[in-house]
Amino acid sequence: MDGITNLLRKTHDNFSIRVNERHPASGAFYNEIWVKANGQHRAEVGVHAIGVPAHLGPAGFRALQALYCRTMPLPADFDAAHFWEDSDYAAANHTEPWPSDALIGQVEADLGYRLPAFYVALMRARNGGIPRTTCFPTTEATSWADDHIAITSIAGIGYEKAYSLCGSLGSQFMLDEWGYPAIGVVVADCPSAGHDLVMLDYRARGPQGEPAVVHIDQEDDYRITPLAPSFEAFARSLVPESAFEE
């Protein structure tokens, strides 16, 4: 548990770890990590596991990284250097300055949702912009195409650029002014100029959990089309427009 303790010590001043304690109701053994954040004690559901051994192993440690360490690196097999398009337009209109822990915390507080660890790591490689590959395959038709959707940018963490998460045309604007459902965070815009978009969908796991990624079609009564179970899966599955050319 020393590695976990050190990880928590780096990110939180107040925490306690309880290992292999017996649950008072079920009698089962469990592990639990309590963290004091924003003046209140809370237990993260992703760490509390009934009946798991004291040694959490690599999967448990990765879960702790995702929950507590905002400097979690991108996976080694993800090529962030070639993920983004390099252009003056993207830099001027979409890319925010590098996001500090304080900025991430403020944006999360304003949005009311915890941002996915992979998304945060990607934004620390480049904080918003235009991907080189901008299409995502679908198994059902949308207002854009029969077999895919397209995006024009991925929102950065910040307030300065219009399409950033908390920008003037960001997530809350799309919910308030365009009537999109309050199921999460608008993370990518589309070529339709507001008539469809991509959101992080927190309905299944709550505002502190790992969101799915969905497409929402304003032109079709805000129809929701599931895209990927996580933002990482979404980013890894983007393909070029040429993949759909006949």
N, C-alpha and C positions, 0 to 999 in steps of 0.2 A: 504493500500500500504506500510505500515511500514516494514513488513516482506520482501517484495520484495526489498525495498530500502536498508535494512540491508544486504541482500544477495549480491546485486550488489556492495555495499561498500566493502565487504570482498574480492571481486574478481577483481574489477576494480577501478582505481583511478578517472577516468573521466566518468561520465554517466549522463544522464538526462531522466526523465520519463514524457511523455505527456499523459494525461488521458482524454478521452471523448472530444477530439478536433474534430472539424468539417472538413471533407475532403474538400479541396477547389474546387475540380471538381465534386464529387458525392453528396456532402452535407451530407453524412453519418458521424456518429460519429465513432471514432476509438481510440484505444490505441496504443502507440508505445513506445519502449524503444530504446534509442540510446546509444551506448557504444563506447568509444574511446579505440581502441586496436591497438597496433603497430603503434601508431602515427596517425591513421586515424579513422574518425568517420564512423560507419557502423550500420545499423539496421538489426537485425536478423529477417528473414522472419517468423520464428516460433513464434515470439512474436507479430508481427504486425498483428492485426486482425480488419477488418472493421466491425463495428456494434456490438462489444461485450461490455458488461457492464464494469464499472470501476473496480469492484471487479472481479479479474481473477479466483478466486476459486482454489481448489486443482489441477485441471488439468493444469491450467495456471502456477501455482507455480512449478509443476513438470517440465513443459516445460522450465521454467527459470532455474531450477536446471540443466537440461540436457544441456542447452545452455551455462551456465556461471559458474557452480560450479563443478570443477573437483574433489571434494571430495564427490560427491553424493554417498550415500551408496547403496549397493545391496538391492533389495527388500527382505523383511523379510522372504518370502516363498521360497527363493532360497538358497540352502544349499551349499555354496562355500567350506565348510570344506570337503565335500565328493565328490566334483566335480572332483578334481585332483587325479591322481595316484601318490603315494609316491614312488619314486625310486631314487637311486643314479644317474642312467643314465639320467633321466629327469632333475634332478637338475643341473647336470654337462653340459648338452647339450642344454637345452631349457629355463631354468628359469633365468631371469635377476634380478638384484637388484630392490627394490621397486622404482617405477617411480615417481619422483617429478613433480610438475607443470612445472618447467623449462624444464625437459627432455621431458615431453609430448608435450609441445609447440614446442620444437626443432624438434622432430620426425614428428609432424603434418606439420611443415613448410617444412621439407625436402620431405615429401610425397606429400604435396599439398592438403591434405584432413583432415577434422576434424574427429577424431575418435569417435565412438558411446559412449555415456555416460555409458551404461551398460558394454561395453567392458573395458573401463577405470576402472570402479569399480571392475570388475572381476580381472583385472591385478593388482590392488592394494591389492587384497587378495592373489594372487600368480601371478607373472609377467611372464607368459608363462609356458607351460608344456604339459603334456600328460593327457587328460581327462580319467576318468575311463570308460566312455562310448564313443565309437569312430565311431559309424555308424549313418547315417541319412537316413531315408526312402525317396524314390523317387517314383514318379508315372510313370516314364519312365526309360528305360534301359540306363546305361552308360557303359563305358569300364570296370568298376569294377564289376558291378552286374546288374541283371535285375530290382532290386527293392530297391537298396540303394547305397550310396557311403560310403567310409570309410576315416577317417583322422588318421594321426599319431601324430600330435601335433597342438597346437594353438600357434601362434607367440606372443612373449612378446614385450613390448614397450622398444626399446633400440637398441644398436649398438654392444653389446659385443658377443652375441651368434649368430652363423651362420644363424639360421632360424628365428631370431627376425625380426621385421618389417624392420629395417634398417641394418640388419646383412649382412655379405658377401654373403649369399645365400638367402637374404630376398626379399621383394616385388619388388624393382627396378631391382634386378638381374634377376628375373623371367620374367619381362617385356622386359628387354634389351637383355638377352642372349637366352631366350626360346621363345620369340615372343608372349607372352600372351597379350591380348588386354588391352589397357590403359583405363580401366573403373573404376579403384579404387585401392584397396589395397589387396595384398595377405595376408590372415589372418590364413590359415591353410594349411599344406601340407598333402599329401596322400601317401599311400604305394607304389605307382608306381615310386617313385624317380624322380618326376618332370613332368611326363607325364599327370597328372591331378592335380588340386588343387582347393581350395575354396577361393573366393574373396569377399570382401565388394564391392558392386556394387553401385556407386553413380550416375548412369546415370539419374535416375528419379528425384532426388531432389537436385542434384548439390553437389559440394565438401564440402559445409558446412551443408548439410542436413543429415537426417538419411538414411544410405545405406541399401539396401537389401543384402541378401547373396546368392551367386550363385556358382555352380560347373562349372568348365571349363575343357573341355576334349581335350587336345592337340592331342591325338590319333585320334580324330574325327573332324579334321579341326577346333579346338578350339570352339567346340560346347558349348553353354552356357545353363545350366539347372538351372532354378530358384529353390531355396531351401526354403528360409524363408524371410518374409518381414523385419526382423530386426535381428541383432546379438543376441539379447536376445531370440527371438523365436528360433533361430538356436541352441543356447546353451541348452535351455530347452527341445529341441526335440531330442537330441542325445540319442541313445539307444545302448545297448550292442550287440555285434556280434551274441550272442546266440539267439537274436530275429529273426534271419533269417536262423537259422539252422533247417533243416527238421527233 
